[in-house]
Amino acid sequence: MSTATTRQRKLVGFRWVVLSLTGLFVGLPLYSLYAFSTRETTVSGKWDAWRALTEDPALTEAIKITLELAVLTAVGMLVLLLPTMIWVRLKVPQARRLMEFLCLLPLTLPAIVIVVGIQNVQKWVNYLVTDGALSLAFPYVILVLPFCYRALDTGLSAIDVNTLSEAARGLGASWFTVVTRIIVPNLVSAILSATFLAVALVLGEFTFASLLLYDNLQVVIAAYSLRDARVSMAASFAALGFAFVLLIGLSFIGTRRRVREAQ
């Protein structure tokens, strides 16, 4: 047996060990959540906690609000970030470092500091737009900026934006056509990555909603943990499972796209 074959087998074995340990690290807590949420007691059946997710008004309303916030945050992030990043790359490339600094800044600040800083702005949002929980979409856009910026920046770095735009403009395309029909189709994977990251972050966000006195899914889960831990475990498992499915879907879409491009 050659030395190269031996090294390859050792590498494959090492990868399986790492994957197995990672699976145990992620899977055991999830199994514990599921097992606890389906444990029977003297006053409730096995699936009572899961039925509460669709029958309890507070939980159903919190799930609805959180999903709406996820959609609004993802759309707001893309509308704000994607055109700005394309414009900076095409027109003012020297401002890329400044934009990167501004987008990554929320990552360096504790959430409680951001909340204190935007409270006055949030009052105007409540007055001009809505005073309901959906107003959290505005601070949530700030929260997801660092992660979504990296995903979109990776996608933009993988294509020659300047050459594509100059070629399209030379053929008479408008700037709107350049962005929507030339650049965006080449950024599908990056846009999906940024969108799924935004949704996953909104599903798990607690600090902003709690400090601004709104009830999203995580705030309601925390409240239920004080009176019915099984329901809070079921809701936590469902939220984690939904985020996990999104990430698996992202991986599957990205793999199919790379295979299609290779063909």
PEHUPE-V799610 format. One line per field, one symbol per residue. phi: phi as a letter, one per 20 degrees, with the letter a starting at -180 (. if undefined). psi: psi as a letter, one per 20 degrees, with the letter a starting at -180 (. if undefined). A space follows every 10 residues. Layout:
phi=???
psi=???
This chain:
phi=.fffffffff ffffffffff fffffeffff fffffffdff cfdbefdfff fffddfffff ffffffffff ffffffffff effffffffe dcffefffff fffeggfedf gffffffdgf fffffffeda deffffgfff gffeggffff fffffffece ffffffffff enfffffgfe ddeggedgff ffffffffff fffdfcfgff femcddffff fffffecbff ffffffffff ffffffffff ffffffffff fff
psi=prhggghghh gghhghgghg hggghhhghg hgggghhjpq riiqahjhhh hhhihphggh gggggggghg gggggggghg gghghggghh gmhijggggg ghhighhipq hhggghhjgh hhhhghghfq jahiiihghh gghiggghgg ghhgghhiqn ggggghgghh jjqrhghggh iggghikggg ggggghgggh hhhjpggggg hjlqoaghgh ghghiihnhh ghgggggggg hghghghghg ggghghghgg hh.
